[in-house]
Each structure stands twice: as C-alpha cells, then as structure tokens.
Amino acid sequence: MESLDKMKTLVTGGTGFIGSWLVNDLVNKGADVVVLIRDINPKSNFSLLGLEKKTKLVYGDLLDLVSLKRIFNEFEIEACFHLAAQPIVTIANQDPTPTLETNIRGSWNIFEMCRINDVKKIVVASSDKAYGTHKQLPYKEDFPLLAENPYDASKACTDMLARMFYKTYGMPVAVTRCTNVYGGGDLSWSRIIPGTIRSILMNEKPIIRSDGTPVRDYLFIDDCVRAYVTVAEKIDGTKGEAFNFGTNEPVSVLELTKKILAVAGSKLEPVIQGTAKHEIDKQYSSSEKAEKILGWKCSIGLNDGLKRTCDWYKKNWQFLK
C-alpha cells in the first residue's frame, strides 16, 4: 500500500461538497494537492475549511485541453482523483448537453492527460446511478450498466471510459460507485438531506418532491472519503476494478425525512408533492466486494450521520445564509 504523503495530487471537483472533504483529508495526510476549479463560492465548505491557503489552485475547465496540459506538466501530477461533474439530476434532465459535455468529454480529457503523463494513481467517481434500473437488488459490480437518463448515462460513460483506459493502456485507474453521499457542506439544496435541514432551520415544512416511496442508500461523507483514499492507496490491487460503497441499509425518502426531523428535534411535518420524473424507484448496492478486497466497511450509521450533519448545518448556518 503506497501512501499519498508528499505525492503531487490533482483533484478535479475539489471545491464541491465531496471534493472539499477529500481535499481536506489529503492535505492532512501530507499530499501536495492541486485543485482544478472554475470559480470559488466564498460560502462553500472549501472556503470554510480554509483550503485556498493549503492547496495550489488552478483556474480552468475540463473541456480546455490547453489548461489541462499545463496543469499536468507544470505540477508533475502523480495521482489524480477525478470527481468533477455536473451532479444534479434535474439540471441534466432540463438541459442534457452541458452535463454530457462535462461528464463524458471532460472525463476522457482527464484520462488522456493521465495516460500521457504516466500518472501512478487514478480514482474516478462514478455513481450507483450508472447501473440504471435492475429488478434484482442490491446492485453488484458485475451487473450491466443500464443507465437511461442524462445524468445516469453520463456517469455510466465515465465509468466505462475509465475501465477502457485500463484495459487498453494498462492505466492504474479504479472506479468508485458510491450511493447517495451526505454530510455537512453540501449546498445543493435540491438534494433531500441538505434541503430538509435547510427547511427546518428556516422553520418551513420540508417538501418531498415525490410520493415518498423511492428507496435509496445514504453514505456519510467520512466513509466516502475513506473509500476514495483506500482505493488510491491500494491501486496495485484495485486498478481496472469498480467498487460499490454504501451502508447496505436502504430507506424510503419519507422515512429518511422523518429521521432528519427527529434527530433535529423538529415537529414540522413533511409535505408530499407529486412524483419525481425519471427517478428509479428502488436503488441500493452491495459493498461486499469492497469489504473483501479493500477491508472497507461503512463505519457511520444513518442516525449518527444525520445527527452529525444536522449539527454541522446548525453550527454554520449564519455563515451559509
């Protein structure tokens, strides 16, 4: 197992929710972190953690090959965590082209730069959404990728491209397929967990934009970050592979909302508004492969994770407003 200490590491999507916590962990582990960014939200978790002063920031875009070439050459990148993507399903459905451009073409640009520059460790953030709809549950890594909607299909393409670069060029690249990641610092209020907590803090009834029955698995951010880092550190045994990461404890959207209200000590009642279009009814994954090969196992249960998340937003609410 090769440590990331002192390793020149590029993180795409590093200013986002998951990316900021990953960058923070890498910095604490002693990695020399370069972050590719388009812009910085002064109220983001990245700024709250003071990561502008602890990393090398490079303004650019996944679609700009000139900028990417400069980054890989100038900073002599040795490891890459590719997280950058347009992640919001509703935005992808409304206007698919930018999502497809960023998530697919942007990914093969990164992979090609990694190939040319002989990067030693490459970890790619795919998603359990890449599986699409399967009657058999939980999803396992050998299931075919049957994604049909814009966001889901873009992640499936990223996933397949990563493994193509391994198969064709022998690149040290591995794929992570996390379930729904949550925790403090997520400012995408359209997502159910931060959106519900925001409603509670504003003393407004939480809105469930479905009939409340869709079932999902929710993974706390600390476990997600640990998964990415573990895959990278053990790249000799993970390259060319895809790994599911989740809790193996799926819940319905309505049940999740009630749990959030309970841990926040709120007496508000959720409001159910219709059905979510282009959403898979039941989706959750098995993490058995990650446990056997990586020794990774979810360490933070849903109730504990939701409590920590609610506490984070309560503590930082004035900063976020």
C-alpha positions as CSV (number, residue, x, y, z in Angstrom):
1,M,0.0,0.0,0.0
2,E,1.5,3.3,-1.1
3,S,0.8,6.4,0.9
4,L,-0.3,9.7,-0.6
5,D,2.1,11.6,1.6
6,K,4.1,14.1,-0.4
7,M,2.5,12.9,-3.6
8,K,1.6,15.6,-6.2
9,T,-2.1,15.0,-6.4
10,L,-4.7,16.6,-8.7
11,V,-8.3,16.8,-7.5
12,T,-11.0,17.8,-10.1
13,G,-14.2,19.0,-8.5
14,G,-12.2,19.7,-5.4
15,T,-14.3,22.7,-4.3
16,G,-17.5,20.8,-4.3
17,F,-19.2,19.0,-1.4
18,I,-17.4,15.7,-1.6
19,G,-14.3,17.2,-3.2
20,S,-13.7,19.7,-0.4
21,W,-13.7,17.0,2.3
22,L,-11.5,14.8,0.2
23,V,-9.0,17.6,-0.4
24,N,-9.0,18.4,3.4
25,D,-8.2,14.7,4.1
26,L,-5.5,14.6,1.5
27,V,-3.9,17.8,2.9
28,N,-4.0,16.4,6.4
29,K,-2.3,13.2,5.1
30,G,0.6,15.3,3.7
31,A,-0.3,15.2,0.0
32,D,0.7,18.1,-2.3
33,V,-2.7,19.0,-3.6
34,V,-3.6,20.8,-6.8
35,V,-7.2,21.7,-7.3
36,L,-8.7,22.4,-10.7
37,I,-11.5,25.0,-10.3
38,R,-13.8,27.2,-12.4
39,D,-14.7,29.5,-9.5
40,I,-15.0,29.6,-5.7
41,N,-18.1,30.2,-3.7
42,P,-17.0,32.2,-0.7
43,K,-19.7,30.4,1.3
44,S,-18.6,26.9,0.3
45,N,-17.2,24.3,2.6
46,F,-13.9,24.6,0.7
47,S,-13.6,28.2,1.9
48,L,-14.9,27.4,5.3
49,L,-12.1,24.9,5.7
50,G,-9.5,27.4,4.5
51,L,-8.3,25.2,1.7
52,E,-7.4,28.1,-0.6
53,K,-4.3,28.6,1.6
54,K,-3.5,24.9,1.8
55,T,-3.6,23.9,-1.8
56,K,-2.5,25.0,-5.3
57,L,-5.5,26.5,-7.1
58,V,-5.6,26.4,-10.9
59,Y,-8.5,28.1,-12.7
60,G,-9.6,26.1,-15.8
61,D,-12.1,23.7,-17.3
62,L,-12.2,20.0,-18.0
63,L,-13.0,20.8,-21.6
64,D,-9.9,23.0,-22.1
65,L,-7.1,20.7,-23.1
66,V,-4.5,23.6,-23.1
67,S,-5.2,24.2,-19.4
68,L,-5.1,20.5,-18.6
69,K,-1.8,20.0,-20.3
70,R,-0.3,22.9,-18.4
71,I,-1.5,21.5,-15.1
72,F,-0.1,18.0,-15.6
73,N,3.2,19.3,-16.9
74,E,3.8,22.2,-14.6
75,F,2.8,20.4,-11.4
76,E,4.1,17.0,-12.4
77,I,0.9,15.2,-11.3
78,E,1.5,11.8,-9.8
79,A,-2.1,11.0,-8.6
80,C,-5.5,12.1,-9.7
81,F,-8.9,12.0,-8.1
82,H,-11.5,12.8,-10.8
83,L,-14.7,14.0,-9.1
84,A,-15.6,17.0,-11.3
85,A,-19.1,16.6,-12.9
86,Q,-22.4,18.2,-13.2
87,P,-24.1,16.2,-10.5
88,I,-27.7,17.5,-10.3
89,V,-30.3,15.1,-12.0
90,T,-32.9,17.8,-12.5
91,I,-30.5,20.1,-14.3
92,A,-29.3,17.2,-16.5
93,N,-32.9,16.4,-17.5
94,Q,-33.7,20.0,-18.3
95,D,-30.6,20.6,-20.5
96,P,-28.6,17.5,-21.1
97,T,-25.8,18.9,-23.4
98,P,-23.7,20.7,-20.7
99,T,-23.9,17.6,-18.4
100,L,-22.9,15.2,-21.2
101,E,-20.1,17.5,-22.3
102,T,-18.6,17.9,-18.8
103,N,-19.2,14.4,-17.5
104,I,-18.1,12.5,-20.6
105,R,-15.8,14.6,-22.7
106,G,-14.3,16.2,-19.6
107,S,-13.5,12.7,-18.3
108,W,-11.8,11.4,-21.3
109,N,-9.7,14.6,-21.4
110,I,-8.5,13.9,-17.9
111,F,-7.9,10.2,-18.6
112,E,-5.8,11.1,-21.7
113,M,-3.7,13.5,-19.7
114,C,-3.2,10.9,-17.1
115,R,-2.1,8.4,-19.8
116,I,0.3,10.8,-21.5
117,N,1.9,11.8,-18.2
118,D,2.1,8.3,-16.6
119,V,0.1,9.2,-13.6
120,K,0.5,6.5,-10.9
121,K,-2.9,6.5,-9.2
122,I,-6.2,7.5,-10.7
123,V,-9.5,7.2,-8.8
124,V,-12.7,8.0,-10.7
125,A,-16.0,9.0,-9.1
126,S,-18.8,7.1,-10.9
127,S,-22.1,6.5,-9.2
128,D,-24.6,3.8,-8.3
129,K,-26.9,5.7,-10.8
130,A,-24.7,4.2,-13.6
131,Y,-26.5,0.8,-13.0
132,G,-29.8,2.2,-14.1
133,T,-32.8,0.0,-13.2
134,H,-32.4,-3.6,-12.2
135,K,-35.1,-5.9,-10.7
136,Q,-32.5,-7.7,-8.7
137,L,-31.3,-5.9,-5.6
138,P,-28.8,-5.0,-4.2
139,Y,-26.7,-3.9,-7.2
140,K,-23.4,-5.7,-7.6
141,E,-20.3,-4.7,-9.6
142,D,-20.8,-7.3,-12.3
143,F,-24.3,-6.0,-13.1
144,P,-24.5,-4.4,-16.6
145,L,-24.7,-0.6,-16.7
146,L,-28.3,0.1,-17.9
147,A,-28.5,3.9,-17.4
148,E,-31.1,5.6,-19.5
149,N,-31.4,9.2,-18.2
150,P,-28.9,12.0,-19.0
151,Y,-27.1,12.2,-15.6
152,D,-27.1,8.4,-15.1
153,A,-25.9,7.8,-18.7
154,S,-23.1,10.3,-18.3
155,K,-21.8,8.5,-15.2
156,A,-22.0,5.1,-16.9
157,C,-20.0,6.5,-19.8
158,T,-17.3,7.9,-17.4
159,D,-17.2,4.5,-15.7
160,M,-16.8,2.6,-19.0
161,L,-14.2,5.1,-20.3
162,A,-12.1,4.7,-17.1
163,R,-12.1,0.9,-17.5
164,M,-11.4,1.2,-21.2
165,F,-8.2,3.2,-20.5
166,Y,-7.2,0.4,-18.0
167,K,-7.9,-2.4,-20.5
168,T,-6.3,-0.8,-23.5
169,Y,-3.4,1.1,-22.0
170,G,-2.9,-0.6,-18.6
171,M,-3.5,2.6,-16.7
172,P,-3.7,2.4,-12.9
173,V,-7.3,3.6,-12.7
174,A,-10.1,2.4,-10.5
175,V,-13.8,3.3,-10.3
176,T,-15.9,4.1,-7.2
177,R,-19.7,3.8,-7.3
178,C,-21.0,5.4,-4.1
179,T,-24.6,5.5,-3.1
180,N,-26.1,8.9,-2.1
181,V,-23.4,10.8,-0.2
182,Y,-24.4,13.2,2.5
183,G,-22.9,15.3,5.3
184,G,-22.1,18.9,6.2
185,G,-21.0,21.2,3.5
186,D,-23.5,20.1,0.8
187,L,-25.1,23.3,-0.6
188,S,-27.2,21.7,-3.3
189,W,-30.5,22.4,-1.5
190,S,-32.4,20.4,-4.1
191,R,-31.0,17.2,-2.5
192,I,-33.2,15.8,0.1
193,I,-30.9,15.8,3.2
194,P,-29.5,19.4,3.0
195,G,-32.8,20.6,1.6
196,T,-34.8,19.2,4.5
197,I,-32.3,20.5,7.1
198,R,-32.5,24.0,5.4
199,S,-36.3,23.9,5.7
200,I,-36.0,23.0,9.4
201,L,-33.6,25.9,10.1
202,M,-35.9,28.3,8.2
203,N,-38.9,26.8,10.1
204,E,-40.6,25.7,6.9
205,K,-42.3,22.4,6.2
206,P,-39.9,20.1,4.2
207,I,-41.0,19.4,0.6
208,I,-40.8,15.8,-0.7
209,R,-40.9,16.0,-4.5
210,S,-42.1,12.5,-4.9
211,D,-44.7,10.3,-3.3
212,G,-42.2,9.4,-0.6
213,T,-41.7,5.8,-1.6
214,P,-38.4,5.8,-3.6
215,V,-35.8,3.8,-1.7
216,R,-32.1,4.7,-1.6
217,D,-29.0,4.1,0.4
218,Y,-27.2,7.1,2.1
219,L,-23.5,7.1,2.8
220,F,-21.9,9.6,5.2
221,I,-19.1,11.8,3.8
222,D,-16.4,10.5,6.1
223,D,-16.9,6.9,4.9
224,C,-17.0,8.2,1.3
225,V,-13.7,10.0,1.6
226,R,-12.1,7.0,3.3
227,A,-13.3,4.8,0.3
228,Y,-11.6,7.1,-2.3
229,V,-8.4,7.2,-0.4
230,T,-8.3,3.5,0.3
231,V,-8.8,2.7,-3.4
232,A,-5.9,5.1,-4.3
233,E,-3.5,3.7,-1.7
234,K,-4.2,0.1,-2.8
235,I,-4.2,0.9,-6.5
236,D,-2.0,-2.1,-7.4
237,G,-4.8,-4.3,-6.3
238,T,-7.7,-2.1,-7.4
239,K,-6.8,-0.9,-10.9
240,G,-9.3,-1.9,-13.6
241,E,-11.9,-2.6,-10.9
242,A,-15.1,-0.9,-9.9
243,F,-16.3,-0.9,-6.3
244,N,-19.6,-0.1,-4.7
245,F,-19.6,1.8,-1.4
246,G,-22.8,2.1,0.7
247,T,-24.3,1.2,4.1
248,N,-26.4,-1.7,2.9
249,E,-29.3,-0.1,4.9
250,P,-31.7,1.5,2.3
251,V,-34.6,3.6,3.4
252,S,-37.5,5.3,1.7
253,V,-37.5,9.1,1.1
254,L,-40.4,9.6,3.5
255,E,-38.6,7.5,6.2
256,L,-35.4,9.4,5.7
257,T,-37.2,12.8,6.0
258,K,-38.8,11.7,9.3
259,K,-35.4,10.6,10.6
260,I,-34.0,14.0,9.8
261,L,-36.9,15.8,11.6
262,A,-36.4,13.5,14.6
263,V,-32.7,14.0,15.0
264,A,-33.1,17.8,14.5
265,G,-35.8,17.8,17.2
266,S,-38.3,19.4,14.8
267,K,-42.1,19.0,15.0
268,L,-42.6,20.1,11.4
269,E,-44.5,17.7,9.1
270,P,-43.2,17.0,5.5
271,V,-45.3,17.9,2.5
272,I,-45.5,15.3,-0.3
273,Q,-45.8,16.9,-3.7
274,G,-46.4,14.5,-6.6
275,T,-43.9,12.1,-8.2
276,A,-40.3,12.6,-9.3
277,K,-39.9,12.2,-13.0
278,H,-37.1,10.0,-14.4
279,E,-36.3,8.6,-11.0
280,I,-35.5,5.0,-10.3
281,D,-38.0,3.5,-7.7
282,K,-35.6,1.3,-5.7
283,Q,-31.8,1.6,-5.8
284,Y,-29.1,0.4,-3.4
285,S,-25.9,-1.6,-3.7
286,S,-23.9,-4.3,-2.1
287,S,-20.5,-3.3,-0.6
288,E,-19.3,-6.9,-0.2
289,K,-16.5,-6.6,-2.8
290,A,-15.1,-3.5,-1.1
291,E,-15.1,-5.2,2.3
292,K,-13.4,-8.4,0.9
293,I,-10.8,-6.7,-1.2
294,L,-10.2,-3.4,0.5
295,G,-11.2,-4.1,4.1
296,W,-13.5,-1.1,3.8
297,K,-16.8,-1.1,5.7
298,C,-19.2,1.6,6.5
299,S,-18.4,2.9,10.0
300,I,-21.1,5.6,10.5
301,G,-24.8,4.6,10.5
302,L,-27.6,6.7,9.2
303,N,-28.9,8.1,12.5
304,D,-25.4,9.0,13.7
305,G,-24.5,10.5,10.3
306,L,-27.8,12.5,10.2
307,K,-27.1,13.9,13.7
308,R,-23.6,15.0,12.7
309,T,-24.9,16.5,9.5
310,C,-27.7,18.5,11.3
311,D,-25.2,19.7,13.9
312,W,-22.8,20.9,11.1
313,Y,-25.6,23.0,9.5
314,K,-26.8,24.4,12.8
315,K,-23.2,25.4,13.7
316,N,-22.5,27.0,10.3
317,W,-26.0,28.4,9.4
318,Q,-25.1,32.0,9.9
319,F,-22.1,31.6,7.6
320,L,-24.2,29.9,4.9
321,K,-27.1,32.4,5.0
